[in-house]
Each structure stands twice: as structure tokens, then as C-alpha cells.
């Protein structure tokens, strides 16, 4: 039984390591499409990755919705994708989510004035 468990772990590790490059390649395909202006292809590549918790794809989808590229502009949906990516530590998503909150686009407006010594 221990021998069989070892094989199962080995096979699982091999499958996971094979999936990671594929996910990265799918993200790069979406990024290439984005750079060529094919936003529908970016959406097609990034959607399953984003739903699988890929923070770069989540940020990418957020940006598509933020700008209305290949989709109807929707700040609330953009904020949702940015929030999910920001929770994973994705810095651009954190920045865009902050911008949405500062302007009150799709989310409750929330900002603190700068300290007086900074103004």
C-alpha cells in the first residue's frame, strides 16, 4: 500500500508540474493577443486561468473590464477581478483597485486625504 501511495504522489507531482508551464503559456498567449489588440482572444485565454486563481489572469480580466476592451466596460466586474488578484498580492491589481475606490467607480468611494505635510 505504501508503494502504491508513492506512485500516486509521483504521478500527481508530474501532472502538476506539467500543468504549470501550460498555464503560463496560456497566459502568454492571452498577453500576446492583448498586445495585438485581439481582446476577445485575451478573454478566452485568461478566463479559465482567472477562475483557477491565476492572479495575473485575474488582473488582466480586470483591466479588460476596466477599459471596456473586448467586453462592455464594467467597473464593478473590474473591481471584483482586481480584488481577487490583489488578495494574491498582484501589485497592478492592488493599484487599479485603489484607483477604483478613490474614484468610486464600481465600488464605494473610499480614500483618506493626504497628510498636510504632503500637500
C-alpha positions, 0 to 999 in steps of 0.5 A: 500500500505504501508503494502504491501511495508513492506512485500516486504522489509521483504521478500527481507531482508530474501532472502538476508540474506539467500543468504549470508551464501550460498555464503560463503559456496560456497566459502568454498567449492571452498577453500576446493577443492583448498586445495585438489588440485581439481582446476577445482572444485575451478573454478566452485565454485568461478566463479559465486561468482567472477562475483557477486563481491565476492572479495575473489572469485575474488582473488582466480580466480586470483591466479588460473590464476596466477599459471596456476592451473586448467586453462592455466596460464594467467597473464593478466586474473590474473591481471584483477581478482586481480584488481577487488578484490583489488578495494574491498580492498582484501589485497592478491589481492592488493599484487599479483597485485603489484607483477604483475606490478613490474614484468610486467607480464600481465600488464605494468611494473610499480614500483618506486625504493626504497628510498636510505635510504632503500637500 
